[in-house]
Amino acid sequence: MLVIFGPVLAVGALGLLVAVAAANAGWHSDLMHTVAIGLGPALMVLAAALFYLQTGQRRALDLALHSAEARVDSVVDSAMDAIITVDDNQRIVLFNGAAEKVFLWPPDAVLGQPLEMLIPERFRLAHHAHVRQFGATGVTTRRTGLKTVLVGLRANHEEFPLEASISQHAENAKTFFTVTLRDVTERSRVEEMLSRNEARLRGILDSAMDAIITVDDSEHVVLFNAAAEAVFGCPRNEALGAPLAWFIPQRFRAAHS
């Protein structure tokens, strides 16, 4: 509608100016006055209609924008992972509900503050440089903490392990970085416990006086203790993955299988 009304209004205004000029010049003065009197109110009505349409469309766009922002805010705030956005000065501009629970800080205490308040002091310089370097690459997304677990700092000064991914986007000529964090405290605890248990089991097996060998369902060796090394004269690194038949005389292998 704006595409139609705009040119019509422009042509009508031009016609009104021409009619007034012609009347003042004495060219068909009565007729031109009549045209001008007719065009004036019509143009006013058209201008009012155009203004109403523009205002209505602007209100609809504003409503759609607010609705979209509300949906995004709802998704971010209901996310199970902590989501933090910082500006190009690495100051926090977004701190979702999960981030509150992970770091034990309320939003009003962190918004506008440097991201380093959530990082142990010994890691701050390296992290600051990492974010700066990531921004310079122009890559939109990168995951960190895949091989080495990162460390966060809670409000109570407790350190905890985490994994993170980082992304960047430009808005109004400014760069923003969004970090998605996952607290892996429980997973790290379980992994450490498993590692300790495996080491303990290895110690028990290696201290056993009898040879102990474990094979999988295809009869390949998956465990070969120190006593087995001594009995069979085969180092563990060669025995692991080898078929059990290695350790059985040829004439007995068929019967054993």
N, C-alpha and C positions, 0 to 999 in steps of 0.2 A: 504493500500500500504506500509506503514512503517513497518508493521508486516512482510510483505514478503521481502522487500528490506533489512531490518536489518540483518537477519540471512544469506541471500545470500552474503551480503557484508563481513560479518565476515568469512564465509567459503572461499570466494575468497581470502581474505587477508591471511588466514592461508595457502591456497594452494600456494600463491605467495611466502611466506616465506619458505615453504617446497621445492619448485622448486629451489629457490636461494641457499638454503643450500645444496641441492643435487648436483647442478651444481658446487658449490665450492668444494664439496667433491669428484668430478670427476665421479659421478655416472650418466651415460648417459648425459654427460655435454652439448652436442649440443642440445639434445631434451629439457633438463631442461631450457637452455637459451631461447629456442624458446617459451616454455610455459610461462616463466617469462615475456618475451617481450609482449606476447599476453595478459596475465592477467593484466599487469600494466595499460595500457590505459583503459581496460574494467572496472577495479576497479575505476579508476579516474572518468569515465563517470557515473558509478553507484553511487559513493559518491556524485558527483555533483547533480545527480537527487534526491538523498535522502535529501541533504541539501535544495534543492529547494522546495521539498514537505514539509519538516519541517517548512521552513520559510513561505510558503504559508498557512499552517495550523495555524501557530502562528498568522499570520496577520488576518486570518479569525476569530480566537478566540478573538483577541483584538478588532476587528470590532464589533463582536457580543456583547462583554462585554460593549463597549462604547455605543452601541445602546440600550442595556438593561438599563444602567445607565441613559441615556438620557430620556428613557420612564419613569423611576421611578421619576426622577427629575421633568419631566413635570406633572406627576400625583400629586406629592406632592405640587408643586408650584401652581397648578390650584385648589387645594382643598379649599372648602369654610371655613373649620375650620382651626384655627391656629395650626400648627404642629412645635414642637420644639424638637430637639434631643440634649441630653447632654452626656458627657463622664462620666466615673466613678468618676471624680472629680467634677461633676455637672457643667462643663463649656460647653457653648453652641457651638455645632458643626453644627447645621442645624436650619434655621429660614426661614420658607416659606413666600410667599407673603401675605397670610391671617394674619400671625403673625405680619407682618409689619403694616398692617392696624389696628389691634387690639391694639397693644402696642405702635404704633407711633414711632418705632425705625427702622432705616435702617439696613440692615444685617451687614454692615461693622462696625457698632457701637456696635453690640452685640456678633458677632462671637468671640469665645475665652474668653468671659466674663462669670462670674458666673451667674447661673440661678437666684440667689437671687435678682439681679437687677430688676427683673420683679415681685417681691413679696414685699408687704409692710413690713417694718422692724419688726413689732411686730409678724409676722407670720414666719419669716425666719428660726429660730432655729427648730421649729416644723416641717416645710416642709423638711428641710435638713435631719432630723431624719427619717421622713416618707419615703423618697426616699431610704435612706440607709437600712431601715428595709425591704422595698419592694425588694431591690436587694438581701437581705439575704434569702428571702423566696424561690427564684427560680421560683416563679409564673411568667408566661410570660405576663399576662395582668390583670389589675385591674382598675375598674372605681371608681373615687372619686367624692365627691360633690353630692351624690345622695340625702342625707337628709339635709346636711348643705351646703350652697353655699360658694365656695371658693372666695378669693379676689385676683385680679391682680393689677399691678401698671403700668400705662402708662408712657411714656416719659415726659409728662407734669405734672407728680405727681398725676394725677387723679386716684382714686381707682375705681374698677368696679367688679361686681359679675361674676363668671364664673363657668362652670362645666368642669371636665377634666377626661380623662382616660389615664393610663400610661402603657407602655409595655417595655420590656427589651429584648435585644439580645446580644450575644457574637460575637465579630469579632476580629481576630488576638489576642486572649487571653485577650481582653479588653471587659468590659461591657458597653453598651450604653443604655440609657433610652430615650424613645420617649413619649412625652406628647402631646395629642390632646386636644385642648382647645376650648370652645365655649363661647362667650360673651353672657350672659343672662341678660344684663342690661334692655332691653326692656321688656322681660318676667317678670322680677322681678318688674318693674315699674307697669305693668298691674296687677300683682297679688296683689301688695300693694294697688293699686287703688280699686280693687274689694273688698279687705278686709275692706278698709275704707268705701266703699259704703254699704257693708253688715252690718258693725257696725252702720252706720248712719240709715239704714233702721230698724235695730233691735231697736235702740233708739226711732225712731218714733212709731213703732208698740207697744213697751212696755209702751210708754207714752199715748197711746190712751185710752180713757175712756171706749170704747166699746170692747167687746170680739171679737177677730179676729182669725179665724181658716182657714187654707188652707189645702186641701186634694189633693192627686194625683188621677189618673184615676181609681184606685182601691178603692178609698174612705178611704185611710189611711192618718192620720194626718202628715203633713210635716211642719206646722207652727202653733204655739200655744202661743199667747202673754200673757203678765202678767195679763191683764183684764180677759182673758179666764180662767187662773188659779184661779182667785178670784171668778169668776162666777160659775165654775163647781167644784171647790174644788179639783182640780187634778194638781199635779205638772207637769211642762213642760216635764221633762225627762221621765215621765210615759206616757204622752199623745202622744209624738212624736212616730210615727210608729203604733199607735193603730188604730183600725177601728173607723170611725166616729160614728158607731152604739153605741159605748160606751156611748155617750152623748145624746142619744135619747131613750125615754121610749120604752119598748118592744112593746107596742100596736101600736106605730107609725112607727116602723122600716121598715116594708114591704112597706108601702105607700111611705116613704121617698126614699127608694131605687128605 
